[in-house]
Amino acid sequence: MEDVVKFIFGIAGNVIALFLFLSPVPTFWRIIRRRSTEDFSGVPYNMTLLNCLLSAWYGLPFVSPNNMLVSTINGAGAAIEAVYVVIFLVFASSRRTRLRMLGLASAVAAVFAAVALVSMLALHTEKRKLLCGIAATVCSICMYGSPLSIMRLVVKTKSVEYMPFLLSLAVFLCGTSWFVYGLLGRDPFVAIPNGCGSFLGAVQLILYAIYRNSGASKQAGAGKQHDGGDDDDVEMASDVKGSNKVAHDVEHAGREDLVV
């Protein structure tokens, strides 16, 4: 019975994680349409690619038995992230951006190759699982921790405009599914990072519940103050500049995330 429940949570984790991996598609459709990466950063996609590669490797039977569902979704995620990286390289807005992305992609390949080769050639059984598990866990925690910048901005601006509810919910459900999967499989290298992800997803949902009406209240208050002349025009222009700055800051913060 425990194995059946574990399998169900693993399948749920696969489905939700796939949604998270595909969530940047509108961004890349924009890049392809405009034939430029503009000011978007490719760092999150390289980091997520590394996380997927390490996690997929960890889930293979000769590293950690009975974790194929970990390998399937992370293998799919690695393929998706690799496509994102290639698109970034093809449509890089400048030669400097392309070289930086090429350097990051090379570093990702080197780190993964080093972990894979050392685990296969120098280590066996439990030591192999330990090395690959620690590498995957550290990378996963870093990836799950990246939305902290968005959460800080939500508290600062008292607005959830740049923290979509469905994405926060998906992060929570994905982290929770894999956390339970790890617990049932008695696998700390799956349970620990996804427990962190579940906790951070829950915090995002709590922040959403607290601040979801704040943005509407601010807009209503701003509408009541529309009776000024030139002074009001100057003030409105200042507000627009401030809003644009917030949007720009959030965009850069969001690029350092990858909620999958």
Phi, psi and omega in degrees: 000319180297322179294324179294315179297318178300316179298318180298315179293326177295318178295316178300318178298322177298313183296312183291320179296323178298320176301317180294320179296327182272352184299331178280002183307315178303324178297315183284333173295321176296318179298316180294317182296319181269354179055038179200143176277356180049233180259011179294148179260139179267358183301312183301324183287325174293319180294320178292324176300315179297317179299316180294319180297314181294319180291320178296320178295317180299325183282352181292148187302327183278357175254303177222112183297153174063033178231031184298330178295332174292319180291321184298311184288322180286332172295316176296318179298320179297319178296317180295314181294326177297321176297317178301316181296318179297316178300319179298320179292318183292318186253023179305136185287344179207163179296324179297316179298318180296317180295322179296316179296321179296320177296317179296316180297321178295320178296319178300313180297320181293316180296314180297317180298320180297313180297315182296315182292316179297317182294328182275321188266331186248344186235160180219154175042246189295323179293323177295314179298321181297312180299309183294323180293317179296316180300314181293322181294314180300314181295321180293319179296319177299320180292316179293330182281348184298330179290000179302327180294322178293317180297321178296321179292323177300315179295320183292316184268349184055039181216139179257019184305323185255017176232086185302136182298314184297324179292318178296319179296319180295320178299316180296313182293321180295311179300318181294318180300312182286332176296313178295319177303315179294321178295315181294328179271003181051046182241100182296335182285345172260319185290316187297305181296324181283335170296318176298317179296319178297316180297313181294324176296321178295321178296320178299318179294322177295316178297321179298317180295325182286317190252007186296333180262356184293319181298318180296322179295320179296318180295321179295319179295323180292325180293327181287344184262019183270074176210042187249314196101216184296321181299318179295322179298319179297317181296319179295320178297321178296320179297320180297317179298320179296318180295320178297322179295317178299315180300318180296317179297318181293321181300316179292323177295318181295330180290338178274001177269171142202105179273107170248000000 
